Amino acid sequence: MATGPEFNIRIEKNGKLKVEISGVQGEECIQLAELLKSIIGKEELREMTSEYYGPGAEVQIKAKASVKNKKNP
């Protein structure tokens, strides 16, 4: 049983790093990813796993919609 964040860091044959963070969710995961980004450098891709959206995580969606009333001639 994990007691905190875990980092799985792989160096691919082309020299790129692939880092997976587990054991944390939501904003805490983002903060750790940002910390790693500041150490490693440029980030090419960030994917959120289902663990990120797990219990305790908040997801906010803001949307604005407008409806046009179209009259038939």
PEPE-V149859 format. One record per residue. PHI is phi in whole degrees, -180 to 180 (999 if undefined). OMEGA is omega in degrees with one decimal (none if undefined). Layout:
# PEPE-V149859
PHI:OMEGA
PHI:OMEGA
This chain:
# PEPE-V149859
999:-178.7
-73:178.2
-107:-179.3
-174:-178.6
-67:175.1
-124:-179.6
-119:174.7
-106:-175.8
-114:178.9
-120:172.8
-105:-178.1
-80:-177.8
-58:-179.6
-84:177.2
92:179.8
-78:177.2
-96:171.5
-124:-176.8
-118:174.6
-119:179.8
-108:176.8
-135:178.4
91:177.3
-138:-177.5
-134:170.1
56:-174.4
-60:178.8
-62:177.5
-65:178.9
-61:179.5
-62:178.1
-67:178.0
-64:178.5
-66:177.0
-63:178.3
-62:179.2
-62:-180.0
-68:178.7
-84:-173.2
-81:-178.3
121:-173.9
-57:176.3
-105:180.0
-93:-174.7
-155:174.5
-131:178.7
-121:177.8
-94:177.3
-92:178.2
-64:178.0
-62:178.4
-58:-176.1
-89:-175.6
-64:179.8
-54:179.6
96:179.1
-87:178.0
-111:176.2
-123:178.4
-113:176.9
-123:177.5
-113:-178.7
-144:176.5
-129:-178.8
-129:174.3
-127:-178.7
-116:177.4
-100:178.5
-86:-177.3
-104:180.0
-90:176.4
-79:179.6
-70:none
